[in-house]
Amino acid sequence: MASVLIAPHDRVFVLTGAGISAESGLPTFRAEDGLWAGYRVEDVCTPDAWRRNPAEVWAFYSARRKAGLKAEPNAAHIALAELEACLGDRFFLCTQNVDDLHERAGSVRLVHMHGELAKSRCERECGRAPIEDRTVYRNLAEVGRCACGGRLRPHIVFFGEVPLEMERIQDEIAQATLMVVVGTSGSVYPAASFVHWARQGGARTVYVGPEPPLNASAFTQVVVGKAGEMLPGLFQVE
Ligand code: APR
């Protein structure tokens, strides 16, 4: 059984991807039957798609909201929340996922670098904060407008847009002595670079997932298996 030792001086940075929510019934993106097999990124997840066809973009994210509402955190989300409870501010979680399963499992010190499914924001970037919005829209006419008149768009980082909270993420990686990456194919940047940044800072790097990611060679340890089976019991906190 694999194990990862966490010493009293360690600071842990965790990066998660779609794989951690797979056992909760949410499909990943790049599997043969994944989300990008059924949709074209250019039609539903780019600024241009939003300009051309906001109805199709909302149809895609409304379907994601519907699936997300039904999903429950799995043993992997819970294991990370328990690790945070043990380590306090020596733990930081960055997820690429837009579902809220980490917070529903109890994680607190986390950022959603690719946005959040349960929020919407003004398409005009008028400065108003994103609002809570779990509505499953049936058509574009149902989608509300911001006080400034702009249409509400999903609070999602489209391809070509800058991920959120990058300064905080870079700061946390710089302080980390252990990086744990779970369930991400290593194909989307900048997240796929985090392991290299951590290595440059001298951190140990561990990957957990059923198959090695594209950037596997940058990890000091690869734990092969499903997150829900491997994460519980993986960490030995000294
Ligand atoms: N446990 C752990 N990992 C798993 C599991 C599981 N049970 N099932 C699948 N995986 C792994 C796969 O082996 C794969 O490496 O999850 C990874 C999912 O990869 P992707 O589908 O590419 O998802 P992700 O890496 O999160 O995508 C990154 O791409 O489309 C965008 O914005 C979207 O945040 C997303 C980003």
Boltz pocket constraint, residues with backbone or C-beta under 6 A from the ligand:
constraints:
  - pocket:
      binder: B
      contacts: [[A, 16], [A, 17], [A, 18], [A, 19], [A, 20], [A, 22], [A, 23], [A, 28], [A, 29], [A, 30], [A, 31], [A, 34], [A, 96], [A, 97], [A, 114], [A, 157], [A, 182], [A, 183], [A, 184], [A, 185], [A, 186], [A, 187], [A, 188], [A, 208], [A, 209], [A, 210], [A, 211], [A, 212], [A, 213], [A, 225], [A, 226], [A, 227], [A, 228]]
      max_distance: 6.0
